[in-house]
Amino acid sequence: MSVEGSMSVATEGIHTDFTEGMSYGDYLQLDTLLSAQKPLTTEHDELLFITIHQVMELWLKLLNRELDTAIDHIRADQLQPAFKCTARINRIQEQLIQAWTVLSTMTPADYLSFRPALGRSSGFQSWQYRLVEFKLGAKDEVKMAPHRHRADLAAQMDAAYRDPSLYDETLRLLARRGYPVPEEVLTRDVTRPYEAHPGVEAVWEDIYRHSNEHFDLYELAEELVDLEDAFQQWRFRHMKTVERIIGMRRGTGGSTGVTYLRKALERYFFPELWSVRGKL
């Protein structure tokens, strides 16, 4: 068979003329996407650094969308659709965790060769990451300051800051189901970080001890534990990657770097779901 004949068989039934049609690259806007990596130096590893952070931002965009949907479903007492969202969030977090393992192939010398070009830019200024934290309950008004120069971003962050978190909506759901969630928890100022309450722990203990009677709430508890477990793994990989590459230096944005990240590992979004395990 001739070369021309082989090509004819290979392309038979496959659309190859995109003069007036939409191609794969058109649909995904690959020209825009692949031209968004613009290193400021000629150093080899700067492209890796940019790519990893852009990939993370894409995953964070999807994670925020799934978080919003999960919160809406829990607010409407629709737990099965909410579980689909939390399962997807956990898969997204697996990708975020693995991204750090790729970045960790960069040595201190590799990073320091282009670090001055970063100026004061820093991952701590990721507004999408802050949205995730706010929606999970880690409210901190100070974290909005780097984004006040952008009215559109400031509005999104302010809305997430003032809205009930995923855990707030979960506790309100438990109250609607008849559980004695303390009134001071239900009416608390949701712009403040959540603090553990023994009354909430008692509610979760009841749910765990009688899981067969309300399995969907038991499953909800475990979905939240899975979510926080994965988030803490992401935080840990972040901290170890930073420590591996820059040691105890301060971050480019002025943060204390590893010291700050270590403290973050001590904070919980859903504290009673962890403390109750010692009561069972």
The 8 nearest C-alpha neighbors of each residue, nearest first, counted from 0:
[[1, 4, 5, 2, 3, 6, 8, 7],
 [2, 0, 4, 3, 5, 6, 7, 8],
 [1, 3, 5, 4, 6, 0, 7, 8],
 [2, 4, 6, 1, 5, 7, 0, 8],
 [3, 5, 7, 1, 2, 6, 0, 8],
 [6, 4, 2, 8, 7, 3, 9, 1],
 [7, 5, 9, 3, 4, 8, 10, 2],
 [6, 8, 4, 5, 10, 9, 11, 3],
 [7, 9, 11, 5, 6, 10, 4, 3],
 [10, 8, 6, 7, 11, 5, 13, 4],
 [11, 9, 13, 7, 8, 6, 12, 14],
 [12, 10, 8, 13, 9, 7, 14, 6],
 [11, 13, 10, 14, 9, 8, 15, 7],
 [14, 12, 10, 11, 15, 9, 16, 8],
 [13, 15, 16, 12, 10, 17, 11, 22],
 [14, 16, 13, 17, 10, 22, 12, 18],
 [17, 15, 18, 14, 20, 19, 22, 13],
 [18, 16, 20, 19, 22, 15, 21, 14],
 [17, 19, 16, 20, 21, 15, 22, 14],
 [20, 18, 17, 21, 16, 22, 15, 25],
 [19, 21, 17, 18, 22, 16, 25, 14],
 [20, 22, 25, 17, 26, 23, 19, 24],
 [21, 23, 25, 24, 26, 17, 20, 27],
 [24, 22, 26, 25, 27, 21, 28, 29],
 [25, 23, 29, 27, 22, 26, 28, 30],
 [24, 26, 28, 22, 23, 27, 21, 29],
 [25, 27, 23, 24, 28, 22, 21, 29],
 [26, 28, 24, 29, 25, 23, 32, 30],
 [29, 27, 25, 31, 30, 26, 24, 32],
 [28, 30, 32, 24, 27, 31, 33, 25],
 [29, 31, 33, 28, 32, 34, 24, 25],
 [32, 30, 29, 34, 28, 33, 35, 27],
 [31, 33, 29, 35, 34, 30, 28, 27],
 [34, 32, 35, 30, 29, 31, 36, 28],
 [33, 35, 31, 32, 36, 30, 37, 29],
 [36, 34, 32, 33, 37, 31, 30, 53],
 [37, 35, 34, 38, 49, 33, 50, 46],
 [36, 38, 35, 39, 34, 46, 49, 40],
 [39, 37, 40, 45, 46, 36, 41, 49],
 [38, 40, 37, 116, 41, 45, 113, 117],
 [41, 39, 42, 38, 113, 116, 45, 43],
 [40, 42, 43, 39, 38, 45, 113, 44],
 [43, 41, 40, 44, 45, 113, 112, 109],
 [42, 44, 45, 41, 46, 47, 109, 40],
 [45, 43, 47, 46, 42, 109, 48, 105],
 [44, 46, 48, 47, 43, 42, 38, 49],
 [47, 45, 49, 44, 48, 50, 38, 43],
 [46, 48, 50, 44, 45, 49, 51, 102],
 [47, 49, 45, 46, 51, 50, 44, 52],
 [50, 48, 46, 52, 47, 51, 53, 45],
 [49, 51, 53, 47, 52, 48, 46, 54],
 [52, 50, 54, 53, 48, 49, 47, 55],
 [51, 53, 55, 49, 54, 50, 56, 48],
 [52, 54, 56, 50, 55, 51, 49, 57],
 [55, 53, 57, 51, 52, 56, 50, 58],
 [56, 54, 52, 58, 53, 57, 59, 51],
 [55, 57, 59, 53, 54, 58, 60, 52],
 [58, 56, 60, 54, 59, 55, 53, 61],
 [57, 59, 55, 61, 60, 56, 62, 54],
 [60, 58, 62, 56, 61, 57, 63, 55],
 [59, 61, 57, 63, 58, 62, 56, 64],
 [60, 62, 64, 58, 59, 63, 65, 57],
 [61, 63, 59, 65, 64, 60, 88, 58],
 [64, 62, 66, 60, 61, 65, 59, 131],
 [63, 65, 61, 67, 62, 66, 68, 60],
 [64, 66, 68, 62, 67, 84, 63, 69],
 [67, 65, 63, 69, 68, 64, 62, 70],
 [68, 66, 64, 70, 65, 69, 63, 71],
 [67, 69, 65, 71, 66, 70, 72, 64],
 [70, 68, 81, 66, 72, 71, 67, 84],
 [69, 71, 73, 67, 68, 72, 165, 74],
 [72, 70, 68, 74, 69, 73, 67, 75],
 [73, 71, 77, 75, 69, 74, 81, 70],
 [74, 72, 76, 70, 75, 71, 77, 78],
 [73, 75, 71, 72, 76, 168, 70, 172],
 [74, 76, 72, 73, 77, 71, 78, 172],
 [77, 75, 73, 74, 78, 72, 172, 71],
 [78, 76, 72, 75, 73, 79, 80, 81],
 [77, 79, 81, 80, 76, 73, 82, 72],
 [78, 80, 82, 81, 77, 83, 215, 72],
 [81, 79, 83, 82, 78, 77, 72, 84],
 [80, 82, 69, 78, 84, 79, 83, 72],
 [83, 81, 85, 79, 84, 80, 86, 78],
 [82, 84, 86, 80, 81, 85, 87, 79],
 [85, 83, 87, 81, 82, 86, 65, 69],
 [84, 86, 88, 82, 87, 83, 89, 81],
 [87, 85, 83, 89, 84, 88, 82, 90],
 [86, 88, 90, 84, 85, 89, 91, 83],
 [89, 87, 85, 91, 86, 90, 62, 84],
 [88, 90, 92, 86, 87, 91, 226, 85],
 [91, 89, 87, 93, 92, 88, 86, 94],
 [92, 90, 88, 94, 93, 89, 87, 95],
 [91, 93, 95, 89, 94, 90, 96, 88],
 [94, 92, 90, 96, 91, 95, 97, 89],
 [93, 95, 97, 91, 92, 96, 98, 90],
 [94, 96, 92, 98, 93, 97, 55, 91],
 [97, 95, 233, 93, 98, 94, 99, 92],
 [96, 98, 94, 100, 99, 95, 93, 101],
 [97, 99, 95, 101, 100, 96, 94, 51],
 [98, 100, 102, 101, 97, 96, 103, 236],
 [101, 99, 103, 97, 98, 102, 104, 96],
 [102, 100, 98, 99, 103, 104, 97, 51],
 [101, 103, 99, 104, 100, 105, 98, 51],
 [102, 104, 100, 105, 101, 240, 99, 244],
 [105, 103, 102, 101, 106, 100, 99, 244],
 [104, 106, 103, 102, 109, 110, 107, 44],
 [105, 107, 109, 108, 244, 104, 110, 103],
 [108, 106, 244, 110, 109, 245, 111, 105],
 [107, 109, 111, 106, 110, 112, 105, 244],
 [110, 108, 106, 107, 112, 111, 105, 44],
 [111, 109, 107, 112, 108, 113, 114, 106],
 [110, 112, 114, 108, 113, 109, 107, 115],
 [111, 113, 110, 109, 114, 108, 42, 115],
 [112, 114, 111, 115, 116, 110, 42, 40],
 [115, 113, 111, 116, 117, 110, 112, 118],
 [116, 114, 117, 113, 118, 111, 112, 251],
 [115, 117, 114, 118, 113, 39, 40, 112],
 [118, 116, 115, 114, 120, 119, 251, 113],
 [117, 119, 116, 120, 115, 251, 114, 252],
 [118, 120, 252, 251, 117, 121, 253, 250],
 [121, 119, 252, 118, 117, 251, 122, 124],
 [122, 120, 252, 123, 124, 251, 119, 250],
 [121, 123, 124, 125, 120, 252, 52, 128],
 [122, 124, 121, 125, 252, 254, 126, 128],
 [123, 125, 122, 121, 126, 145, 120, 252],
 [126, 124, 128, 122, 127, 123, 129, 121],
 [125, 127, 129, 128, 124, 130, 146, 152],
 [128, 126, 130, 129, 125, 59, 131, 60],
 [127, 129, 131, 125, 130, 126, 132, 59],
 [128, 130, 132, 126, 131, 127, 133, 125],
 [131, 129, 127, 133, 128, 132, 134, 156],
 [132, 130, 128, 134, 129, 133, 63, 135],
 [131, 133, 129, 135, 137, 130, 134, 136],
 [134, 132, 136, 138, 137, 130, 135, 131],
 [135, 133, 164, 131, 136, 132, 165, 130],
 [134, 136, 132, 133, 164, 165, 137, 131],
 [135, 137, 133, 164, 134, 138, 268, 192],
 [138, 136, 133, 132, 192, 135, 139, 268],
 [137, 139, 133, 192, 136, 191, 190, 160],
 [140, 138, 141, 142, 137, 191, 192, 190],
 [139, 141, 142, 143, 138, 144, 160, 190],
 [140, 142, 143, 139, 144, 145, 138, 146],
 [141, 143, 140, 144, 139, 145, 129, 124],
 [144, 142, 141, 140, 146, 145, 147, 156],
 [143, 145, 146, 147, 141, 142, 140, 148],
 [146, 144, 143, 147, 124, 142, 148, 141],
 [145, 147, 144, 148, 149, 143, 153, 152],
 [148, 146, 149, 153, 144, 145, 150, 143],
 [147, 149, 146, 150, 145, 153, 144, 152],
 [150, 148, 147, 152, 151, 146, 153, 154],
 [149, 151, 153, 152, 154, 148, 147, 146],
 [152, 150, 154, 153, 149, 155, 156, 147],
 [153, 151, 155, 154, 149, 150, 156, 146],
 [152, 154, 150, 156, 147, 155, 151, 146],
 [153, 155, 157, 151, 152, 156, 150, 158],
 [156, 154, 152, 158, 157, 153, 159, 151],
 [155, 157, 153, 159, 158, 154, 160, 130],
 [156, 158, 160, 154, 159, 155, 153, 161],
 [157, 159, 155, 161, 160, 156, 162, 154],
 [160, 158, 156, 162, 157, 161, 133, 134],
 [159, 161, 157, 158, 133, 162, 190, 156],
 [162, 160, 158, 190, 159, 157, 189, 163],
 [161, 163, 159, 160, 158, 164, 189, 190],
 [164, 162, 167, 189, 168, 161, 165, 134],
 [163, 165, 134, 167, 136, 166, 135, 168],
 [164, 166, 168, 135, 167, 70, 134, 169],
 [165, 167, 169, 164, 168, 170, 135, 269],
 [168, 166, 164, 170, 169, 163, 165, 171],
 [169, 167, 171, 165, 166, 170, 74, 172],
 [168, 170, 166, 172, 167, 171, 165, 173],
 [169, 171, 173, 167, 172, 168, 166, 174],
 [172, 170, 168, 174, 173, 169, 167, 175],
 [171, 173, 169, 175, 170, 174, 168, 176],
 [172, 174, 176, 170, 171, 175, 178, 169],
 [173, 175, 178, 171, 177, 176, 172, 180],
 [176, 174, 172, 177, 173, 171, 178, 170],
 [175, 177, 173, 174, 178, 172, 171, 179],
 [176, 178, 174, 175, 179, 173, 180, 172],
 [177, 179, 174, 173, 180, 176, 202, 175],
 [180, 178, 181, 174, 177, 202, 198, 173],
 [179, 181, 174, 178, 199, 182, 198, 202],
 [182, 180, 184, 183, 179, 198, 185, 199],
 [181, 183, 185, 184, 186, 180, 187, 179],
 [184, 182, 186, 181, 185, 187, 180, 188],
 [183, 185, 187, 182, 181, 186, 180, 196],
 [184, 186, 182, 183, 187, 171, 181, 180],
 [187, 185, 183, 184, 182, 188, 189, 181],
 [186, 188, 184, 183, 185, 189, 191, 182],
 [187, 189, 190, 191, 186, 184, 192, 161],
 [190, 188, 191, 163, 187, 161, 162, 192],
 [191, 189, 161, 188, 160, 138, 192, 162],
 [190, 192, 189, 138, 188, 193, 139, 137],
 [193, 191, 138, 137, 136, 194, 190, 139],
 [192, 194, 191, 136, 195, 268, 137, 189],
 [195, 193, 192, 196, 270, 191, 268, 269],
 [194, 196, 270, 271, 193, 197, 199, 200],
 [195, 197, 199, 198, 200, 194, 271, 184],
 [198, 196, 200, 199, 201, 195, 271, 202],
 [199, 197, 201, 200, 196, 181, 180, 202],
 [200, 198, 202, 201, 196, 197, 180, 203],
 [199, 201, 271, 197, 203, 198, 202, 275],
 [200, 202, 204, 198, 199, 203, 197, 205],
 [203, 201, 199, 205, 204, 200, 206, 198],
 [202, 204, 206, 200, 205, 201, 207, 199],
 [203, 205, 201, 207, 202, 206, 208, 275],
 [204, 206, 208, 202, 203, 207, 209, 201],
 [207, 205, 203, 209, 204, 210, 208, 217],
 [206, 208, 210, 204, 209, 205, 203, 217],
 [207, 209, 205, 206, 210, 204, 279, 203],
 [210, 208, 206, 207, 211, 212, 205, 213],
 [209, 211, 214, 207, 212, 213, 206, 217],
 [212, 210, 214, 209, 213, 217, 208, 207],
 [213, 211, 210, 209, 214, 206, 215, 217],
 [214, 212, 210, 215, 211, 216, 217, 206],
 [213, 215, 217, 210, 211, 216, 218, 212],
 [214, 216, 218, 217, 213, 219, 78, 79],
 [217, 215, 219, 218, 214, 213, 220, 206],
 [216, 218, 214, 220, 215, 219, 210, 206],
 [217, 219, 215, 221, 216, 220, 214, 222],
 [220, 218, 216, 222, 217, 221, 215, 223],
 [221, 219, 217, 223, 218, 222, 216, 224],
 [220, 222, 224, 218, 223, 219, 225, 217],
 [223, 221, 219, 225, 224, 220, 218, 226],
 [224, 222, 226, 220, 221, 225, 227, 219],
 [223, 225, 221, 227, 226, 222, 228, 220],
 [226, 224, 228, 222, 223, 227, 221, 229],
 [227, 225, 223, 229, 224, 228, 89, 230],
 [226, 228, 230, 224, 229, 225, 231, 223],
 [227, 229, 225, 231, 230, 226, 224, 232],
 [230, 228, 232, 226, 231, 227, 225, 233],
 [231, 229, 227, 233, 232, 228, 226, 234],
 [230, 232, 234, 228, 233, 229, 235, 227],
 [231, 233, 235, 229, 230, 234, 236, 228],
 [234, 232, 96, 230, 236, 231, 235, 237],
 [233, 235, 231, 237, 232, 236, 238, 230],
 [236, 234, 232, 238, 237, 233, 231, 239],
 [237, 235, 239, 233, 238, 234, 240, 232],
 [238, 236, 234, 240, 235, 239, 233, 241],
 [237, 239, 235, 241, 236, 240, 260, 257],
 [240, 238, 242, 236, 241, 237, 243, 235],
 [239, 241, 243, 237, 242, 238, 103, 236],
 [240, 242, 244, 238, 243, 239, 245, 237],
 [243, 241, 246, 239, 240, 244, 245, 257],
 [244, 242, 240, 241, 246, 239, 245, 103],
 [243, 245, 107, 241, 242, 106, 246, 240],
 [246, 244, 242, 241, 248, 107, 243, 247],
 [245, 247, 242, 248, 243, 244, 241, 257],
 [248, 246, 257, 245, 242, 249, 256, 258],
 [249, 247, 246, 245, 250, 256, 255, 257],
 [250, 248, 255, 256, 254, 253, 247, 251],
 [249, 251, 256, 254, 253, 252, 255, 248],
 [250, 252, 119, 253, 121, 120, 249, 118],
 [253, 251, 119, 121, 250, 120, 254, 123],
 [252, 254, 250, 251, 249, 255, 119, 256],
 [255, 253, 250, 256, 252, 249, 259, 251],
 [254, 256, 249, 259, 258, 250, 257, 253],
 [257, 255, 250, 249, 254, 259, 258, 260],
 [256, 258, 260, 259, 238, 247, 242, 261],
 [259, 257, 261, 260, 256, 255, 262, 247],
 [258, 260, 262, 257, 256, 261, 255, 263],
 [261, 259, 257, 263, 262, 258, 238, 256],
 [260, 262, 258, 264, 263, 259, 257, 238],
 [261, 263, 259, 264, 265, 260, 258, 266],
 [264, 262, 260, 265, 261, 266, 259, 234],
 [265, 263, 261, 262, 266, 231, 260, 234],
 [264, 266, 263, 262, 267, 261, 231, 260],
 [265, 267, 263, 264, 268, 262, 270, 137],
 [268, 266, 270, 269, 265, 227, 264, 137],
 [267, 269, 136, 270, 135, 137, 266, 227],
 [268, 270, 267, 272, 271, 166, 273, 223],
 [271, 269, 267, 272, 273, 195, 268, 274],
 [272, 270, 274, 200, 273, 275, 269, 195],
 [273, 271, 270, 275, 269, 274, 224, 220],
 [274, 272, 271, 270, 275, 276, 269, 224],
 [273, 275, 271, 276, 272, 277, 270, 200],
 [276, 274, 278, 277, 273, 272, 271, 200],
 [277, 275, 274, 278, 279, 273, 272, 204],
 [276, 278, 275, 279, 274, 273, 204, 272],
 [277, 279, 275, 276, 204, 274, 200, 201],
 [278, 276, 277, 275, 204, 208, 207, 205]]
